[in-house]
Amino acid sequence: MPVQLAEFQSKELAALTHGQLMRWMFAFLRPVKLLCVLACVYLTLSIAAEVLTTRQMGNAVDHINHLHHGSMGAQRFWPWLRGGEGKAFHLGNLWNILRGKDAAAPLRDVIVLLLVLMTVLLVMRSA
């Protein structure tokens, strides 16, 4: 090993602290710090949207399984969409369904929430 390199290692490198070395190692992130944060946020939101969408699909399937033959079959689509199994539609219901607070939510509300989550997922993936 050359004498100058050995001298540099013994004097200069020994004087550096761990904090200084860590700052030097991650200095390359300084110009793209915001992009790194945005990428992490985007990844977190897309994973959350996928998990919630899958959960809501399961709720919709469970709700369909509990429907009795003939209970909704004779009703037309538009009255069913407006009526929603006798419950009025409110945007607050979607938040309660998403949190799992309304187990007896109308199928219409579950489908609307599923469509909203799928739309968010598709928009996030295409962005």
C-alpha positions in Angstrom: 0.0 0.0 0.0 1.4 3.4 -0.9 2.5 5.6 2.0 0.2 8.4 1.0 -2.9 6.2 1.2 -1.9 4.8 4.5 -1.3 8.3 5.8 -4.7 9.4 4.5 -6.5 6.5 6.1 -4.9 7.0 9.5 -5.4 10.8 9.7 -8.5 11.8 7.6 -10.7 8.7 7.8 -10.2 8.2 11.5 -11.3 11.8 12.2 -14.7 11.2 10.5 -17.7 10.4 12.7 -20.5 8.0 11.9 -22.9 10.9 11.3 -20.6 12.5 8.8 -20.2 9.2 7.0 -24.0 8.7 6.8 -24.5 12.2 5.5 -21.9 11.6 2.9 -23.4 8.2 1.9 -26.9 9.6 1.4 -25.9 12.9 -0.1 -27.0 11.6 -3.6 -30.6 11.7 -2.4 -30.6 15.5 -1.9 -31.6 16.4 -5.4 -34.4 13.8 -5.6 -35.6 13.8 -2.0 -39.2 15.0 -3.0 -39.4 12.3 -5.7 -38.4 9.6 -3.2 -41.1 10.7 -0.8 -43.7 10.9 -3.5 -42.8 7.4 -4.8 -43.2 6.0 -1.3 -46.5 7.8 -0.8 -47.7 6.6 -4.2 -46.7 3.0 -3.4 -48.5 3.1 0.0 -51.7 4.5 -1.5 -51.8 2.0 -4.3 -51.3 -0.9 -1.9 -54.0 0.4 0.4 -56.4 0.9 -2.6 -55.8 -2.7 -3.7 -56.3 -4.1 -0.2 -59.5 -2.1 0.2 -60.8 -3.1 -3.2 -60.2 -6.8 -2.5 -62.0 -6.5 0.8 -65.0 -4.8 -0.7 -65.2 -7.4 -3.4 -65.5 -10.0 -0.7 -68.2 -8.0 1.0 -70.2 -7.7 -2.2 -69.9 -11.5 -2.8 -71.1 -12.2 0.8 -74.0 -9.8 0.3 -75.0 -11.5 -2.9 -74.9 -14.9 -1.2 -77.4 -13.6 1.5 -80.0 -12.5 -1.1 -83.0 -14.7 -1.2 -84.4 -15.9 -4.4 -87.2 -13.6 -5.6 -86.6 -10.9 -3.0 -85.0 -8.5 -5.5 -85.4 -10.4 -8.7 -88.8 -9.0 -9.7 -87.6 -5.4 -9.2 -86.2 -3.4 -12.1 -82.7 -2.0 -12.1 -83.4 1.8 -11.8 -85.9 1.5 -8.9 -83.5 -0.8 -7.2 -80.7 1.7 -7.7 -82.8 4.5 -6.3 -84.3 2.5 -3.5 -81.3 0.4 -2.4 -83.2 -2.2 -0.4 -85.3 0.4 1.4 -82.3 2.6 2.6 -81.6 6.0 1.1 -78.2 6.7 -0.4 -75.9 8.9 1.5 -72.2 9.5 0.9 -71.5 9.0 4.6 -72.7 5.4 4.1 -69.7 4.7 1.8 -67.3 5.7 4.6 -69.1 3.5 7.1 -69.0 0.5 4.6 -65.3 1.1 4.0 -64.5 1.0 7.7 -66.7 -2.1 8.2 -69.1 -0.3 10.5 -72.2 -1.1 8.4 -72.5 -4.8 7.9 -76.1 -4.6 6.6 -75.4 -2.1 3.9 -77.4 -2.3 0.8 -75.8 -4.1 -2.1 -76.1 -0.8 -4.1 -73.9 1.0 -1.7 -71.3 -1.8 -1.7 -71.2 -1.8 -5.5 -70.9 2.0 -5.6 -68.0 1.9 -3.1 -66.4 -0.9 -5.2 -66.6 1.2 -8.3 -65.1 4.2 -6.5 -62.2 2.1 -5.2 -61.6 0.5 -8.7 -61.6 3.9 -10.3 -59.1 5.2 -7.8 -56.9 2.2 -8.3 -57.0 2.5 -12.1 -56.3 6.3 -12.0 -53.3 5.7 -9.6 -51.9 2.9 -11.9 -52.2 5.0 -15.1 -50.6 8.1 -13.5 
